[in-house]
Amino acid sequence: MLRFADDIALIAESEEALGKMLTKMNDSCKEYKMKINKSKTKILICSKQELLSNIEIENVKLETVQCFTYLGSKITHDGRSEINIKSRIAQAKQAFYKKKHLLTANTVSLNTRKNLIKSFVWSIALYEAETWTILKAERKKIEAFETWCWRRALKIAWTDKVRNEEVYLRMNEQKAIWKTIKERRKKWIGHIMRNNGWITTIIEGKIEGKAGRGRPRTPFMKQIIDDIGKTSYKELKVALQGDDLNLIKRNLGRKEFIQFPNLSMAQKNDEDLMTYCQHLETLHSDFNKRFEDILKMNIPKWVLDPFSNTETIDSGKLEEELIEVTTNEELKLKFKEGY
């Protein structure tokens, strides 16, 4: 359940589970003499196909929609960002026209108008832009919107046949809106990774089932990995979080005891935390020296995880032992539990 003031979003894995949640919620509301607004309550099914639901509240069937606005964001059934991007650009243009007399006035200096557009208009267009999955077509729309703002500010009509390069020269500007989005994405993902909370779990989670036919869609994390200049999610995570020791020290500095829940109940001050961090660092360097030879060993992947790696093994005897291990259901269960 996601709650913000009186806006509530219920999330369930099945239609039956969602129906039960709504029934319980409706019963709880009755206890406090409140009612669910059935005309405003909508059902959105996230699926590749357009599906309908049969959920009812007090014999009133709820409407199934393909797109729903929640906290200013357009959430679609297919999880794409195209409709949301178009909506934000349209709202930003509307905001521009509301202050057109100010943003196009020659009596106001050009620098002042540029700052007003970036703070007043762009902030509407780029609301939650760090969470968008932006394809090439959407990127062109966003960059075209940037040029549109400068053309309107200079009162350049499309019949004037002025090239975009000339517009940016007159404004003494360079294309910046795409760089702004990339910078915001970097800050956002860094904040998420460093906190290591439930949003990180969602990002790293996997959806059950098989992939559909055709070319796979561009993943959300792929664009962030490209922005930071890494080749994989693992490299991205290491770059943002550092090693586990640095992550633990940062959490201790913020007084977040995720790795050490017993510390949250103990009496402590800043000096105690500093001493604890120094002790961890000493242990870390000591273990690195003691087990240096083990850390340098090239251990095959099938040794670390024999149930998911099927690399070729030279020795026939080892191959027989590996087959025996992988077919042992008791060992497989213990391995999953951390044995």
VEXKENU-285872 format. One record per residue (C-alpha): residue in one letter; y negated, x, z negated. Coordinates in Angstrom, 1 decimal, padded with zeros to 4 digits. Example, Ala and Ser with C-alpha at 12.3 -4.5 7.8 and 13.67 -1.06 7.14 Angstrom:
<lonu->a, y->004.5, x->012.3, z->-007.8>
<lonu->s, y->001.1, x->013.7, z->-007.1>
***
This chain:
<lonu->m, y->000.0, x->000.0, z->000.0>
<lonu->l, y->-003.5, x->001.3, z->001.0>
<lonu->r, y->-006.4, x->-000.3, z->-000.9>
<lonu->f, y->-010.1, x->000.2, z->-000.4>
<lonu->a, y->-012.2, x->-002.5, z->-002.2>
<lonu->d, y->-010.9, x->-005.8, z->-000.9>
<lonu->d, y->-009.3, x->-004.3, z->002.2>
<lonu->i, y->-005.6, x->-004.0, z->001.7>
<lonu->a, y->-003.0, x->-002.6, z->004.1>
<lonu->l, y->000.7, x->-003.1, z->003.4>
<lonu->i, y->003.1, x->-000.7, z->005.1>
<lonu->a, y->006.8, x->-001.4, z->005.4>
<lonu->e, y->009.8, x->-000.1, z->007.5>
<lonu->s, y->011.0, x->-003.5, z->008.5>
<lonu->e, y->009.8, x->-007.1, z->009.0>
<lonu->e, y->011.9, x->-008.3, z->006.1>
<lonu->a, y->010.5, x->-005.8, z->003.7>
<lonu->l, y->006.9, x->-006.6, z->004.7>
<lonu->g, y->007.6, x->-010.4, z->004.2>
<lonu->k, y->008.8, x->-009.7, z->000.7>
<lonu->m, y->005.8, x->-007.6, z->-000.1>
<lonu->l, y->003.4, x->-010.3, z->001.1>
<lonu->t, y->005.3, x->-013.0, z->-000.9>
<lonu->k, y->005.0, x->-011.0, z->-004.1>
<lonu->m, y->001.4, x->-010.2, z->-003.4>
<lonu->n, y->000.6, x->-013.9, z->-002.8>
<lonu->d, y->002.4, x->-014.9, z->-006.1>
<lonu->s, y->000.4, x->-012.2, z->-008.0>
<lonu->c, y->-002.9, x->-013.5, z->-006.5>
<lonu->k, y->-002.1, x->-017.0, z->-007.6>
<lonu->e, y->-001.8, x->-015.8, z->-011.2>
<lonu->y, y->-005.5, x->-014.7, z->-011.1>
<lonu->k, y->-006.5, x->-017.8, z->-009.1>
<lonu->m, y->-007.1, x->-015.9, z->-005.9>
<lonu->k, y->-005.9, x->-016.6, z->-002.3>
<lonu->i, y->-005.0, x->-014.5, z->000.7>
<lonu->n, y->-007.2, x->-015.3, z->003.7>
<lonu->k, y->-004.5, x->-016.2, z->006.1>
<lonu->s, y->-006.8, x->-016.3, z->009.1>
<lonu->k, y->-007.9, x->-012.7, z->008.5>
<lonu->t, y->-004.5, x->-011.3, z->007.7>
<lonu->k, y->-002.9, x->-009.8, z->010.7>
<lonu->i, y->000.5, x->-008.2, z->011.5>
<lonu->l, y->000.7, x->-005.0, z->013.5>
<lonu->i, y->004.1, x->-003.6, z->014.6>
<lonu->c, y->004.2, x->000.0, z->015.5>
<lonu->s, y->006.5, x->000.2, z->018.5>
<lonu->k, y->006.7, x->001.3, z->022.1>
<lonu->q, y->007.3, x->-002.3, z->023.0>
<lonu->e, y->005.1, x->-005.3, z->022.3>
<lonu->l, y->006.9, x->-007.2, z->019.6>
<lonu->l, y->006.1, x->-010.4, z->017.7>
<lonu->s, y->006.8, x->-011.2, z->014.0>
<lonu->n, y->007.8, x->-014.4, z->012.3>
<lonu->i, y->006.2, x->-013.7, z->008.9>
<lonu->e, y->004.7, x->-016.7, z->007.1>
<lonu->i, y->002.7, x->-017.3, z->004.0>
<lonu->e, y->003.0, x->-020.8, z->002.5>
<lonu->n, y->004.3, x->-022.1, z->005.9>
<lonu->v, y->001.4, x->-020.5, z->007.8>
<lonu->k, y->002.5, x->-018.1, z->010.5>
<lonu->l, y->000.5, x->-014.8, z->010.5>
<lonu->e, y->-000.9, x->-013.6, z->013.8>
<lonu->t, y->000.7, x->-010.5, z->015.4>
<lonu->v, y->-001.9, x->-008.2, z->017.1>
<lonu->q, y->-001.7, x->-005.0, z->019.2>
<lonu->c, y->-004.9, x->-003.5, z->017.7>
<lonu->f, y->-006.5, x->-003.9, z->014.3>
<lonu->t, y->-009.7, x->-002.5, z->012.8>
<lonu->y, y->-009.3, x->-001.0, z->009.3>
<lonu->l, y->-012.2, x->000.8, z->007.6>
<lonu->g, y->-014.0, x->001.2, z->010.9>
<lonu->s, y->-010.9, x->002.6, z->012.8>
<lonu->k, y->-009.0, x->001.0, z->015.6>
<lonu->i, y->-005.3, x->001.2, z->014.8>
<lonu->t, y->-003.1, x->000.4, z->017.7>
<lonu->h, y->000.6, x->-000.5, z->017.9>
<lonu->d, y->001.4, x->002.7, z->020.0>
<lonu->g, y->-000.5, x->005.1, z->017.7>
<lonu->r, y->-002.8, x->006.4, z->020.5>
<lonu->s, y->-006.4, x->007.2, z->020.0>
<lonu->e, y->-007.8, x->006.1, z->023.4>
<lonu->i, y->-009.1, x->002.6, z->022.2>
<lonu->n, y->-010.6, x->004.1, z->019.0>
<lonu->i, y->-012.5, x->006.8, z->021.0>
<lonu->k, y->-013.9, x->004.2, z->023.4>
<lonu->s, y->-014.9, x->002.0, z->020.5>
<lonu->r, y->-016.7, x->004.9, z->018.7>
<lonu->i, y->-018.6, x->006.0, z->021.9>
<lonu->a, y->-019.7, x->002.4, z->022.5>
<lonu->q, y->-020.9, x->002.0, z->018.9>
<lonu->a, y->-022.8, x->005.3, z->019.2>
<lonu->k, y->-024.5, x->004.2, z->022.4>
<lonu->q, y->-025.5, x->000.9, z->020.8>
<lonu->a, y->-027.0, x->002.9, z->017.9>
<lonu->f, y->-029.0, x->005.0, z->020.4>
<lonu->y, y->-030.5, x->002.0, z->022.1>
<lonu->k, y->-031.5, x->000.6, z->018.7>
<lonu->k, y->-033.7, x->003.6, z->018.1>
<lonu->k, y->-034.5, x->004.2, z->021.8>
<lonu->h, y->-038.3, x->004.0, z->021.2>
<lonu->l, y->-038.0, x->007.0, z->018.8>
<lonu->l, y->-035.3, x->009.1, z->020.6>
<lonu->t, y->-037.0, x->008.9, z->024.0>
<lonu->a, y->-040.7, x->009.2, z->022.8>
<lonu->n, y->-042.6, x->012.1, z->024.2>
<lonu->t, y->-044.9, x->012.0, z->021.2>
<lonu->v, y->-041.9, x->013.3, z->019.1>
<lonu->s, y->-041.0, x->017.0, z->019.6>
<lonu->l, y->-037.8, x->017.7, z->021.6>
<lonu->n, y->-036.2, x->019.6, z->018.7>
<lonu->t, y->-036.8, x->016.7, z->016.3>
<lonu->r, y->-035.2, x->014.3, z->018.8>
<lonu->k, y->-032.2, x->016.5, z->019.2>
<lonu->n, y->-031.6, x->016.7, z->015.5>
<lonu->l, y->-032.0, x->012.9, z->015.2>
<lonu->i, y->-029.4, x->012.3, z->018.0>
<lonu->k, y->-026.9, x->014.7, z->016.4>
<lonu->s, y->-027.3, x->013.3, z->012.9>
<lonu->f, y->-027.8, x->009.6, z->013.7>
<lonu->v, y->-025.9, x->009.0, z->017.0>
<lonu->w, y->-023.2, x->011.7, z->017.0>
<lonu->s, y->-022.2, x->010.9, z->013.4>
<lonu->i, y->-021.2, x->007.5, z->014.6>
<lonu->a, y->-019.3, x->008.7, z->017.7>
<lonu->l, y->-017.4, x->011.4, z->015.8>
<lonu->y, y->-016.4, x->009.3, z->012.8>
<lonu->e, y->-012.8, x->010.5, z->011.8>
<lonu->a, y->-012.7, x->012.5, z->015.0>
<lonu->e, y->-010.6, x->015.2, z->013.3>
<lonu->t, y->-007.7, x->012.7, z->013.2>
<lonu->w, y->-007.7, x->011.8, z->016.9>
<lonu->t, y->-005.1, x->013.0, z->019.4>
<lonu->i, y->-007.4, x->013.8, z->022.3>
<lonu->l, y->-006.0, x->014.0, z->025.8>
<lonu->k, y->-007.8, x->015.4, z->028.9>
<lonu->a, y->-009.1, x->012.0, z->029.9>
<lonu->e, y->-010.5, x->011.3, z->026.4>
<lonu->r, y->-012.1, x->014.8, z->026.2>
<lonu->k, y->-013.9, x->014.1, z->029.5>
<lonu->k, y->-015.3, x->010.8, z->028.0>
<lonu->i, y->-016.5, x->012.6, z->024.9>
<lonu->e, y->-018.2, x->015.4, z->026.9>
<lonu->a, y->-019.7, x->012.8, z->029.2>
<lonu->f, y->-021.1, x->011.0, z->026.2>
<lonu->e, y->-022.9, x->014.2, z->025.1>
<lonu->t, y->-024.5, x->014.5, z->028.5>
<lonu->w, y->-025.4, x->010.8, z->028.5>
<lonu->c, y->-027.4, x->011.3, z->025.2>
<lonu->w, y->-029.5, x->014.2, z->026.7>
<lonu->r, y->-030.1, x->012.3, z->029.9>
<lonu->r, y->-031.4, x->009.3, z->028.0>
<lonu->a, y->-033.5, x->011.5, z->025.7>
<lonu->l, y->-035.2, x->013.0, z->028.8>
<lonu->k, y->-035.5, x->009.6, z->030.6>
<lonu->i, y->-033.5, x->010.9, z->033.5>
<lonu->a, y->-032.2, x->008.1, z->035.7>
<lonu->w, y->-028.9, x->008.4, z->037.7>
<lonu->t, y->-031.0, x->008.0, z->040.9>
<lonu->d, y->-032.9, x->011.2, z->040.1>
<lonu->k, y->-029.8, x->013.3, z->041.1>
<lonu->v, y->-030.3, x->015.9, z->038.4>
<lonu->r, y->-027.2, x->018.1, z->037.8>
<lonu->n, y->-025.8, x->018.4, z->034.3>
<lonu->e, y->-026.6, x->022.1, z->034.2>
<lonu->e, y->-030.3, x->021.3, z->034.7>
<lonu->v, y->-030.2, x->018.7, z->031.9>
<lonu->y, y->-028.9, x->021.2, z->029.5>
<lonu->l, y->-031.5, x->023.8, z->030.6>
<lonu->r, y->-034.3, x->021.2, z->030.0>
<lonu->m, y->-032.9, x->020.4, z->026.5>
<lonu->n, y->-032.3, x->024.1, z->025.7>
<lonu->e, y->-028.8, x->023.2, z->024.7>
<lonu->q, y->-025.2, x->024.1, z->025.4>
<lonu->k, y->-022.1, x->021.9, z->025.3>
<lonu->a, y->-021.4, x->021.5, z->021.6>
<lonu->i, y->-019.7, x->018.2, z->020.8>
<lonu->w, y->-016.2, x->019.5, z->021.7>
<lonu->k, y->-016.8, x->022.6, z->019.5>
<lonu->t, y->-017.9, x->020.4, z->016.7>
<lonu->i, y->-014.7, x->018.4, z->016.9>
<lonu->k, y->-012.6, x->021.6, z->016.9>
<lonu->e, y->-014.4, x->022.9, z->013.9>
<lonu->r, y->-014.0, x->019.7, z->012.0>
<lonu->r, y->-010.3, x->019.7, z->012.8>
<lonu->k, y->-009.9, x->023.2, z->011.4>
<lonu->k, y->-011.7, x->022.4, z->008.2>
<lonu->w, y->-009.7, x->019.1, z->007.8>
<lonu->i, y->-006.3, x->020.7, z->008.3>
<lonu->g, y->-007.1, x->023.6, z->006.1>
<lonu->h, y->-008.1, x->021.2, z->003.3>
<lonu->i, y->-004.8, x->019.3, z->003.8>
<lonu->m, y->-002.6, x->022.4, z->003.8>
<lonu->r, y->-004.2, x->024.0, z->000.8>
<lonu->n, y->-003.8, x->020.9, z->-001.3>
<lonu->n, y->-000.2, x->020.5, z->-000.3>
<lonu->g, y->-000.2, x->016.8, z->-001.1>
<lonu->w, y->001.5, x->013.7, z->000.3>
<lonu->i, y->-000.4, x->014.0, z->003.6>
<lonu->t, y->001.3, x->017.3, z->004.2>
<lonu->t, y->004.6, x->015.6, z->003.7>
<lonu->i, y->003.7, x->013.0, z->006.3>
<lonu->i, y->002.7, x->015.7, z->008.8>
<lonu->e, y->005.9, x->017.6, z->008.3>
<lonu->g, y->008.1, x->014.5, z->008.3>
<lonu->k, y->010.4, x->013.5, z->011.1>
<lonu->i, y->011.1, x->010.1, z->012.7>
<lonu->e, y->014.7, x->009.0, z->012.9>
<lonu->g, y->016.2, x->008.1, z->016.3>
<lonu->k, y->016.2, x->009.6, z->019.8>
<lonu->a, y->013.2, x->010.5, z->021.9>
<lonu->g, y->012.4, x->008.1, z->024.7>
<lonu->r, y->012.8, x->008.8, z->028.4>
<lonu->g, y->010.0, x->010.6, z->030.3>
<lonu->r, y->007.5, x->013.2, z->029.4>
<lonu->p, y->006.9, x->013.5, z->025.6>
<lonu->r, y->003.4, x->012.7, z->024.3>
<lonu->t, y->001.1, x->015.4, z->023.1>
<lonu->p, y->001.7, x->015.8, z->019.3>
<lonu->f, y->-001.3, x->015.6, z->017.0>
<lonu->m, y->-000.5, x->019.0, z->015.5>
<lonu->k, y->-000.2, x->020.7, z->018.9>
<lonu->q, y->-003.9, x->020.5, z->019.5>
<lonu->i, y->-004.7, x->021.9, z->016.0>
<lonu->i, y->-002.2, x->024.8, z->016.5>
<lonu->d, y->-004.0, x->025.6, z->019.9>
<lonu->d, y->-007.4, x->025.4, z->018.2>
<lonu->i, y->-006.5, x->028.0, z->015.6>
<lonu->g, y->-004.7, x->030.2, z->018.2>
<lonu->k, y->-001.2, x->030.0, z->016.8>
<lonu->t, y->002.1, x->029.4, z->018.6>
<lonu->s, y->003.9, x->027.3, z->016.0>
<lonu->y, y->003.4, x->025.1, z->013.0>
<lonu->k, y->005.0, x->027.8, z->010.7>
<lonu->e, y->002.4, x->030.4, z->011.8>
<lonu->l, y->-000.4, x->027.8, z->011.3>
<lonu->k, y->000.8, x->027.0, z->007.8>
<lonu->v, y->001.1, x->030.6, z->006.7>
<lonu->a, y->-002.4, x->031.3, z->008.2>
<lonu->l, y->-004.0, x->028.4, z->006.2>
<lonu->q, y->-002.0, x->028.7, z->003.0>
<lonu->g, y->-001.2, x->032.3, z->002.8>
<lonu->d, y->002.0, x->033.2, z->001.0>
<lonu->d, y->003.5, x->031.1, z->-001.8>
<lonu->l, y->001.9, x->033.4, z->-004.5>
<lonu->n, y->-001.6, x->032.9, z->-003.2>
<lonu->l, y->-001.0, x->029.2, z->-003.0>
<lonu->i, y->000.2, x->029.0, z->-006.6>
<lonu->k, y->-002.8, x->031.1, z->-007.7>
<lonu->r, y->-005.2, x->028.8, z->-005.9>
<lonu->n, y->-003.6, x->025.7, z->-007.5>
<lonu->l, y->-003.8, x->027.3, z->-010.9>
<lonu->g, y->-007.5, x->028.1, z->-010.3>
<lonu->r, y->-008.1, x->024.5, z->-009.5>
<lonu->k, y->-006.1, x->023.5, z->-012.6>
<lonu->e, y->-003.4, x->021.8, z->-010.4>
<lonu->f, y->000.0, x->022.5, z->-011.9>
<lonu->i, y->002.3, x->021.2, z->-009.1>
<lonu->q, y->004.7, x->024.2, z->-009.3>
<lonu->f, y->004.5, x->024.3, z->-013.2>
<lonu->p, y->004.4, x->020.8, z->-014.6>
<lonu->n, y->005.0, x->022.0, z->-018.1>
<lonu->l, y->001.6, x->023.8, z->-018.0>
<lonu->s, y->-000.2, x->020.4, z->-017.6>
<lonu->m, y->000.8, x->019.4, z->-021.2>
<lonu->a, y->000.0, x->022.8, z->-022.8>
<lonu->q, y->-003.3, x->023.8, z->-024.3>
<lonu->k, y->-005.0, x->026.4, z->-022.2>
<lonu->n, y->-008.3, x->027.9, z->-021.2>
<lonu->d, y->-009.6, x->029.9, z->-018.2>
<lonu->e, y->-008.6, x->033.2, z->-019.7>
<lonu->d, y->-005.0, x->032.0, z->-020.2>
<lonu->l, y->-004.9, x->031.0, z->-016.6>
<lonu->m, y->-006.3, x->034.4, z->-015.4>
<lonu->t, y->-003.6, x->036.2, z->-017.5>
<lonu->y, y->-000.9, x->033.9, z->-016.0>
<lonu->c, y->-002.1, x->034.7, z->-012.5>
<lonu->q, y->-002.1, x->038.4, z->-013.2>
<lonu->h, y->001.4, x->038.1, z->-014.6>
<lonu->l, y->002.7, x->036.3, z->-011.5>
<lonu->e, y->001.1, x->039.0, z->-009.3>
<lonu->t, y->002.8, x->041.8, z->-011.3>
<lonu->l, y->006.2, x->040.0, z->-011.0>
<lonu->h, y->005.7, x->039.5, z->-007.3>
<lonu->s, y->004.9, x->043.2, z->-006.6>
<lonu->d, y->007.7, x->044.3, z->-009.0>
<lonu->f, y->010.3, x->042.2, z->-007.2>
<lonu->n, y->009.1, x->043.4, z->-003.8>
<lonu->k, y->009.8, x->047.0, z->-004.9>
<lonu->r, y->013.1, x->046.3, z->-006.5>
<lonu->f, y->014.6, x->044.3, z->-003.6>
<lonu->e, y->012.9, x->046.2, z->-000.8>
<lonu->d, y->016.2, x->047.1, z->000.9>
<lonu->i, y->017.3, x->043.4, z->000.8>
<lonu->l, y->014.0, x->042.2, z->002.3>
<lonu->k, y->014.4, x->044.6, z->005.2>
<lonu->m, y->017.9, x->043.5, z->006.0>
<lonu->n, y->018.4, x->041.6, z->009.3>
<lonu->i, y->020.4, x->038.6, z->008.1>
<lonu->p, y->021.8, x->036.3, z->010.9>
<lonu->k, y->020.6, x->032.8, z->010.9>
<lonu->w, y->024.1, x->031.4, z->010.6>
<lonu->v, y->024.5, x->033.1, z->007.3>
<lonu->l, y->021.3, x->031.5, z->005.8>
<lonu->d, y->022.2, x->028.1, z->007.3>
<lonu->p, y->025.8, x->027.8, z->008.6>
<lonu->f, y->025.5, x->024.1, z->009.3>
<lonu->s, y->022.7, x->024.0, z->011.8>
<lonu->n, y->022.9, x->027.4, z->013.5>
<lonu->t, y->025.6, x->028.1, z->016.0>
<lonu->e, y->024.9, x->031.7, z->017.0>
<lonu->t, y->027.6, x->033.8, z->018.6>
<lonu->i, y->029.5, x->036.0, z->016.1>
<lonu->d, y->031.1, x->039.2, z->017.2>
<lonu->s, y->034.0, x->039.3, z->014.8>
<lonu->g, y->036.8, x->036.8, z->015.4>
<lonu->k, y->037.7, x->036.8, z->011.7>
<lonu->l, y->034.1, x->035.9, z->010.7>
<lonu->e, y->034.1, x->033.2, z->013.4>
<lonu->e, y->037.3, x->031.6, z->011.9>
<lonu->e, y->035.7, x->031.7, z->008.4>
<lonu->l, y->032.5, x->030.1, z->009.6>
<lonu->i, y->034.5, x->027.3, z->011.3>
<lonu->e, y->036.3, x->026.7, z->008.0>
<lonu->v, y->033.1, x->026.6, z->006.1>
<lonu->t, y->031.3, x->024.3, z->008.5>
<lonu->t, y->034.2, x->021.8, z->008.4>
<lonu->n, y->034.3, x->021.7, z->004.6>
<lonu->e, y->032.6, x->018.5, z->003.6>
<lonu->e, y->032.5, x->019.4, z->-000.1>
<lonu->l, y->030.6, x->022.7, z->000.6>
<lonu->k, y->028.3, x->020.9, z->003.1>
<lonu->l, y->027.2, x->018.4, z->000.4>
<lonu->k, y->026.6, x->021.2, z->-002.1>
<lonu->f, y->024.6, x->023.2, z->000.5>
<lonu->k, y->022.3, x->020.2, z->001.1>
<lonu->e, y->021.7, x->019.9, z->-002.7>
<lonu->g, y->020.6, x->023.5, z->-002.9>
<lonu->y, y->024.0, x->025.1, z->-003.8>
***
